[in-house]
Amino acid sequence: PLHARIMAVADTYDSITSSRAYRAGRSHEIAMAEIARVSGAQLDPSMVDVFARPQSFLIRPAKTKLYLVLVGACAALLYGALFLLSSF
């Protein structure tokens, strides 16, 4: 389902950038490089494309990483809904 493909990208980003007991969280750049690397194999490329688009008009320095993940997920959801509507 569409929502699962969206959440897969958001969850991958969160997993890479979150600190764990056994390692520090990775940077945004490293996370995006890994997401791009597995796009098409493990993640839906159209969802990755939307997630990777700059959302600079929505992002302010005070916002948290969760905000960035949610913005990317919402953008992918909107893109998917428009794609589905355009196919009718």
Phi and psi in degrees as a GROMACS rama.xvg file:
@    title "Ramachandran Plot"
@    xaxis  label "Phi"
@    yaxis  label "Psi"
@TYPE xy
-58.2256  -46.9258  LEU-2
-63.3528  -31.1982  HIS-3
-69.1199  -37.3643  ALA-4
-67.7247  -36.4535  ARG-5
-66.397  -49.1989  ILE-6
-66.5571  -28.9605  MET-7
-61.5828  -41.9638  ALA-8
-67.8382  -47.0029  VAL-9
-62.0819  -41.0988  ALA-10
-67.7837  -38.1313  ASP-11
-62.3172  -46.0434  THR-12
-59.5668  -47.4158  TYR-13
-62.775  -40.8006  ASP-14
-63.2526  -40.1979  SER-15
-72.2136  -39.3838  ILE-16
-89.4641  -10.4021  THR-17
-85.8179  141.314  SER-18
-75.5994  143.452  SER-19
-120.948  169.42  ARG-20
-63.1664  -27.49  ALA-21
-103.019  -2.97038  TYR-22
-164.333  154.6  ARG-23
-80.1994  153.343  ALA-24
-64.1096  148.464  GLY-25
-88.7461  166.037  ARG-26
-75.3262  165.684  SER-27
-58.3317  -42.7855  HIS-28
-62.3564  -42.978  GLU-29
-65.5319  -42.4752  ILE-30
-61.6594  -45.7111  ALA-31
-67.0597  -34.8819  MET-32
-64.9108  -42.0783  ALA-33
-67.5524  -40.7797  GLU-34
-62.5734  -42.4847  ILE-35
-63.5798  -37.7519  ALA-36
-63.6201  -38.0168  ARG-37
-96.2794  1.7343  VAL-38
-62.3114  130.041  SER-39
94.7071  -25.9998  GLY-40
-100.722  -49.1232  ALA-41
-114.307  -22.2763  GLN-42
-126.368  149.057  LEU-43
-67.1826  120.803  ASP-44
-60.4417  -34.1545  PRO-45
-68.5577  -34.2901  SER-46
-71.9429  -36.9583  MET-47
-64.4739  -41.9182  VAL-48
-58.2817  -45.7956  ASP-49
-67.8261  -42.4669  VAL-50
-62.4166  -33.9213  PHE-51
-82.3226  -12.3701  ALA-52
-63.951  140.498  ARG-53
-61.8568  131.44  PRO-54
-113.059  37.049  GLN-55
-59.2007  -28.356  SER-56
-71.68  -13.3666  PHE-57
-106.788  -18.0369  LEU-58
-98.1006  128.57  ILE-59
-118.715  150.88  ARG-60
-55.2303  -28.4865  PRO-61
-76.8735  -9.45519  ALA-62
-75.1867  152.867  LYS-63
-90.1973  169.752  THR-64
-61.4294  -37.7173  LYS-65
-59.1837  -39.7405  LEU-66
-59.3635  -44.4115  TYR-67
-62.2284  -42.3566  LEU-68
-63.8935  -44.0577  VAL-69
-66.6337  -38.4824  LEU-70
-61.9501  -44.98  VAL-71
-63.8162  -41.6427  GLY-72
-66.0076  -40.866  ALA-73
-66.9552  -39.2659  CYS-74
-62.98  -41.8397  ALA-75
-65.6613  -38.9854  ALA-76
-63.7167  -44.2034  LEU-77
-62.6461  -44.7503  LEU-78
-59.1103  -45.3994  TYR-79
-63.4581  -41.3432  GLY-80
-64.4063  -42.5555  ALA-81
-64.9491  -38.4111  LEU-82
-62.7733  -45.006  PHE-83
-65.6091  -39.8725  LEU-84
-67.1514  -34.54  LEU-85
-73.3836  -16.5136  SER-86
-84.5916  -5.84686  SER-87
